[in-house]
Each structure stands twice: as structure tokens, then as C-alpha cells.
Amino acid sequence: MSDIIRRDPRAEWIARNRLHPLHAAMQSQNQTSWMGPNGLMRKNPHAIAAGFIGPAGIKRIDRSGAQQGGGQKRGAASAAVQLPLHLVEQPSHIIAVVPDMVGGRLSSHDKDLLGLARQLAGDSGAVLAVLFGEDKESAFDSAGVDRLLRIAGETFDGYAPEARVLALSAVDGQFAPRHWLLPDSRTGGGELGRRLAAKLGERPATRVWQVANEQCIGRAGAGQQDIQRALPRLILAAAECAEPVSETRHEARPVELAAPVAHSLTRLQDLGPVAVDPAQIPMAEAEFILSGGNGVKDWELFHQAAVALGATEGASRVAVDDGFMPRNRQVGATGTWVTARVYMAVGISGAIQHLQGIGACDKVVAVNLDPGCDMIKRADLSVIGDSAAILKALLERVAAWRQEGKRDAA
Ligand SMILES: Cc1cc2nc3c(=O)[nH]c(=O)nc-3n(C[C@H](O)[C@H](O)[C@H](O)COP(=O)(O)OP(=O)(O)OC[C@H]3O[C@@H](n4cnc5c(N)ncnc54)[C@H](O)[C@@H]3O)c2cc1C
């Protein structure tokens, strides 16, 4: 058995949520003190209440580490938990969701949407996820999917909104969903949802961030206003429109279209992605950010690493204040709030103002000398060591990998 501590984000979320039915099972015996990295005994003054949703719904922060991957008994507790299976044999109605599946996996936006779909499905309805092309996802069951419809074929690969809308219209005919849910995103759902609305003759609610009592509220007016309206059939929802599913497992039973989709449209041709300079991508839209802080000692090496990895550069406020990075690259409360799928923090301690800015990032990788720092507690993957040595090793690995690729292609 390896000594590497593997994180389980769902178990950690339950451990932080005192209202969750499995909360007690996830507790690491309310650890009140532990040995710090320098041999000092550390005390957690908030031992019982650290990291939970307060009575007013405000998130309280746990920086003790006891509930964020440092807990000794965490692995054992999470292994023991088996979520109850929610079965819907004869659904009274269907809620159809078309996740973006960027990179072939459910994004956090997709999971929020599935959480909203589950609310709308209730006990007797079923959530139907409609996917196009290949995917690498293995957690549809825990994300709340009762029925899974995969629509394959090269007509639907890449940028193919017309073919996809035709397929969705066939799904509409066969399953007659009570609601359609798509992410109101720039990664596919926003455009596909609007095209689907035109095809079905529905007036969609856009940028929806709240649904309750058959009403929904969506952002409007360049984000300055909210529009409340009766819940329509087609909903294009914003990220964080609902909590993702966390208390039940679902069947994700495969279903098929009764007849193949007839497609004869050739108005659009996908010529493939265009390479963009990561340095030109606005921070808030970047998918992969390499961010440097006070622990970066060789900035030339940092820039080389960003180019080699194809990452957009970010920085902590200290790195900006010290003049190593421009102000528009600052990540955090007083900089840009980023939503990258991968955020790599090199030599950044994880001050609360910085962590606020990366709250919506999917995966965080931390490179730091201090195994006890808050960035390491936040990270999904940590590398303990000197930033220069690790960036150098990373550059060598990338070069070797590219070389291998060229050899294979030759
Ligand atoms: C009102 C206010 C607003 C703020 N807004 C922001 C904001 O928007 N964004 C922001 O980032 N900060 C903000 N700050 C500042 C914030 O509190 C921190 O001071 C800052 O984030 C720390 O930056 P840092 O992690 O790069 O530096 P430090 O805290 O100095 O951390 C450096 C890290 O590098 C590690 N390290 C050192 N040497 C090496 C090495 N050779 N190899 C690897 N690791 C190494 C250390 O272990 C340490 O963890 C704000 C502060 C205030 C008061």
C-alpha cells in the first residue's frame, strides 16, 4: 500500500456539511491537535465546527486541514460509505440534460445542471443525459443520471450544432421531456440551447441561476439585472444554478433512439480547432493557468514552462506587487476570479484572498516547499519541492514527450 493520501472531494464535501446524513461517518474523530510539518503541535480552535455551511447558509472556511485531506481516518470513512441507489422504473416524466462534456468529462457546470435536473425530476421523474461522441466519464451514476443516451457518429463530432439540434429534436419526439436543461456556456451549451429553442419553438430562460416554485431567475442587462419569470420548458442555466447531486446514486441506464437521426445538412463545415496564443486568452476564460507566487525564484524558467505547457500565466498579488508579473495577471479577490479546468499554483501559499479567486477551478495542482500550506490543502495534486527544480523537470518531461510523439509519427 502506498502512503500517498488520495483525496475524495465528495467525501470531503460531506465532511464539511453538517446537515448531510452521512456527515457523522466522515468525521476524523473531530481532530483537535496534530503534529505540524516542523514537529510543532498544532491546535484547531474550531475542531468541531471547522468548515461547514453555517445556519445562515454562509460557507465557513476550514483551513485546519483536518477535513480537507489531512484527516487520518478520512480514507477509511469514505471507503465505508455506499450511497443509496435511487431507482426509477417507470418515470412519470423526463428531465433532459445536454452536458457540455468539455474534454469528455462532466464539468462542474454540468454537475450543477444535473443537480438542478434532479430537483425538477423529484422522486418519480428521471434525469436523461444526452451525450454526443466519445466520453471519458465514469461517474454518471453519482452525478444523478437515471438514463443515458449516447448519440455517436462522426456527423455529431466537433462543431456540429445543426446535426446535434436535429438529434435533440428526435429525442424530444421520443422522450417528450418536461424540461430541457443546457449549460448557458461558451463551450457549446449556450449556442446549442438557443438553436434548440428555435427548432422547438420554445422561448428559453437564459443565464438562469435560481429555480424555485415554478419560477426562475436569470441574469440580464450585462449582468446588472435579474429577470424573474415562470419556469419555461427550455432552461439555459448558469454555473452554480444548483448544488450537484451528492446523496444518492443513480442507475445511468443506457437508452437508445428509436430511429437513426436523418441528417442532410452541409451548411457548416468544421475545419478543426485554431491554435491560439495562451498569453492572449483573458484570465477569466483560460482553461489551463500556470500561476506563480513569491516562491518562484526563476521567472524566466516560469515563462518557459508556461509556453511549453501551453498555459495562460497567472500570479499572486505578491508576485505582481514585486513587479514580476503585470497587474492584469493577478488572481484572487482583488484580481481576477478564474474558472480554469486546471490551475497550477507554483510557490503560492494559498492566502484566503488568493483562494477566493480560484474557488471555481476544477483541479488545482500545487508546487510548494511547505507541505502544510493552505494551497496544498486546497490542491487535488501536490508536489513538494523547490519550484525551479520542479519546473525544470517538467520542461524536460514535456520535451521528452514531444520527442516521443515525433518518433511515433515518423
Ligand atoms: C485586501 C487584500 C486583498 C488581497 N488580494 C489578493 C489577491 O487578489 N490575490 C492574491 O494573490 N493575494 C491577495 N492579497 C495578498 C494575500 O493576502 C497574500 O499576501 C498573497 O496571496 C501571498 O502571495 P504568495 O502566496 O505568492 O506569497 P507568500 O505568502 O510569501 O507565499 C510564498 C509560498 O511559496 C513557497 N515557497 C517559497 N520558496 C519556494 C520555492 N523555492 N519553491 C516552492 N515553493 C516555495 C512558500 O512555502 C510559500 O507557501 C490580498 C491581501 C489583502 C490584505
The ligand as an ORCA input file, in Angstrom:
! r2SCAN-3c Opt
* xyz 0 1
  C      -7.248     43.393      0.954
  C      -6.315     42.359      0.390
  C      -6.561     41.848     -0.845
  C      -5.713     40.887     -1.381
  N      -5.991     40.369     -2.623
  C      -5.199     39.404     -3.115
  C      -5.449     38.838     -4.390
  O      -6.402     39.177     -5.084
  N      -4.617     37.857     -4.829
  C      -3.556     37.411     -4.110
  O      -2.837     36.512     -4.575
  N      -3.295     37.965     -2.910
  C      -4.060     38.946     -2.405
  N      -3.752     39.502     -1.208
  C      -2.476     39.130     -0.572
  C      -2.529     37.825      0.140
  O      -3.001     38.039      1.462
  C      -1.157     37.151      0.221
  O      -0.254     38.050      0.806
  C      -0.593     36.724     -1.124
  O      -1.548     35.972     -1.834
  C       0.626     35.868     -0.901
  O       1.231     35.609     -2.102
  P       2.196     34.349     -2.265
  O       1.467     33.132     -1.884
  O       2.780     34.414     -3.628
  O       3.380     34.669     -1.246
  P       3.742     34.063      0.150
  O       2.616     34.122      1.075
  O       5.021     34.667      0.544
  O       3.975     32.507     -0.157
  C       5.043     32.010     -0.890
  C       4.911     30.494     -0.931
  O       5.956     29.956     -1.715
  C       6.534     28.857     -1.049
  N       7.941     28.818     -1.454
  C       8.961     29.603     -1.067
  N      10.082     29.268     -1.725
  C       9.761     28.275     -2.563
  C      10.473     27.503     -3.503
  N      11.791     27.714     -3.750
  N       9.828     26.534     -4.175
  C       8.489     26.288     -3.964
  N       7.763     26.986     -3.068
  C       8.379     27.964     -2.389
  C       6.357     29.125      0.419
  O       6.338     27.892      1.126
  C       5.002     29.831      0.450
  O       3.967     28.894      0.579
  C      -4.591     40.450     -0.647
  C      -4.374     40.972      0.617
  C      -5.199     41.912      1.134
  C      -4.937     42.441      2.510
*
